[in-house]
Amino acid sequence: MNGTVYDVVILGAGPAGLTAGLYAGRARLRTLIIEQEKDGGQIVQTAEIENYPGSLEEESGPTLIDRMSKQAARFGAEKVLDKVESLELDGALKTIRCRKESYQAKTVIIATGASPQLIGCPGEKEFTGKGVSYCATCDGAFFEELEVYVVGGGDAAVEEAMYLTRFARKVTVIHRRNELRAAKSIQEKAFKNPKMAFLWDSVVKELKGDGLLESMVVENVKTGERTEIHADEEDGTFGVFVFIGFRPNSEVFAGQLEMERGYIRTDDDMRTSVPGVYAAGDIRVKSLRQVVTAAADGAIAAVQAGKYIEEQE
Ligand code: NAP
């Protein structure tokens, strides 16, 4: 057990967690951020951030997160890389058991975000990194002049598909309905892009190949007809990028907090069902999951954690 009793332990170093760290640090609360991989969460996979207030044209997920991390550190928020394995959230002192170390805190802010939803078809896991990807920014350049398919019809799918046209010869969006969910402004740009094509009412049933992804079985959901799409002979392979939403990273809190479909319920002040425990960002039940709303949640959660500590003393 780490000997320090922290005022606030923040789980996750995405926009919500880093903003909570900044606010808690500025309030002179003894603050620890626990991140299991690297700072940023989903946003580091985004090439361009055009809707975070004040972002300039050259702003990317990594550049924004880098500044957020430095800002939180400047105000004294400590950070460790560790994976939370179990927690005791009831009581005045919360215990967070991680793989390498255990920590105690007066309050906990959960900002563990969400991870990409998988298609769940045969071959998906096998070909991840060998044709299947969940990050256009990370892997787009591997598909220079190849064919690429993007699964999904929301903002992420269509925006990332357009980004992929920078590299790919052709990008086909495979969507399970015959109209996109993406914002109209995004759709308009996509329909104008000569490298983009659309395969409507279709879902991916299987991904196949020998080492590299070579073919894919697609089913028309209206007719039930299955078609196998093969890589161009000269190319030998193609890419499948999946953007079909996210699942909350909340398994470790199951049974301890009130949740809805895996998302943590909070009030407007980010309080969960357990006193002294707050949730911020994509992990909580909310209507708009964006960097700006995650950052706002983090700020509120940290301020409320400070008030809670004062009230307990
Ligand atoms: P989303 O809006 O939930 O869209 C998911 C898409 O995947 C939908 O088109 C959905 O189809 C499809 N889908 C879901 N499960 C599927 C399955 N099992 N098989 C095939 N297709 C499936 O997710 P998102 O695009 O990742 O966006 C998440 C949030 O981030 C949204 O609030 C979005 O507005 C926001 N976002 C905003 C921006 C921006 O403002 N620039 C960029 C990216 C994301 P249906 O349409 O049939 O349900």
Boltz pocket constraint, residues with backbone or C-beta under 6 A from the ligand:
constraints:
  - pocket:
      binder: B
      contacts: [[A, 51], [A, 118], [A, 119], [A, 151], [A, 152], [A, 153], [A, 154], [A, 155], [A, 156], [A, 157], [A, 159], [A, 174], [A, 175], [A, 176], [A, 177], [A, 179], [A, 180], [A, 181], [A, 182], [A, 202], [A, 203], [A, 243], [A, 244], [A, 245], [A, 246], [A, 287], [A, 288], [A, 289], [A, 290]]
      max_distance: 6.0
